[in-house]
Amino acid sequence: MRRRTGLAVAVAAALAWGEWVNWRWSRIHAGSSGGASEAVVVLGYRNPRPTANFINRWRVRAGLRSVAADGARETLVIFCGGPTGSFAAEAQLMADYAKSVLGFDGTVLLEDRSATTWENITNVIPLIEDVDRIKIVSQPAHALKARAYLRRQRPDLAERLVRAADYRPGEWMLGKPLLALYGLWTLRGLTAEERAGRPG
């Protein structure tokens, strides 16, 4: 009985930790910029198949639920990611899923040349220079990394970053401890200030 109780407490603690870490990451480097126009930048995940995979489908849904969630009247949805193997670019596969499966009929742009998160940000900058607000969509650790990269490359644009709707309490709950552990590994290249959201 004591062993079962201890295991239950450990599982609950791990789930709570995973939830908290992902919640916290979703808010770092995201401010409260206002304005009528926004760009929702959806980052792709390696996709060596002819249709969008599970992770990219989830990212598309998270991107679309981020559209005008806070009142913007003009929203661009930008799908990012170059080709994997011999198939179409990740950006194109995500756009196809958004339009043909989810029925999205808003404005879509493609950044279909990049192979890394750094390149995602570099190549998307010309597409977001004129919007008032910028939302970057992915799993929280990956989105944080991309926001930190935007701060490195274009601190003026980073001032326009706001939260996307890619974090929801309870979503991916069982997987969040693993996502948190993986996130800690992927964020190791950021400075302590970038990981914590403090100015460097």
QUIFEN-V43861 format. One record per helix or strand of 3 or more residues. SS is the DSSP state (H for helix, E for strand). FROM is the first residue (numbers start at 0). TO is the last residue. Records with the same first field share a line. If there is no record, write none. Layout:
SS->FROM-TO, FROM-TO
This chain:
H->1-24, 53-64, 89-100, 116-127, 139-152, 154-157, 172-188, 191-195
E->36-42, 73-79, 106-110, 132-136
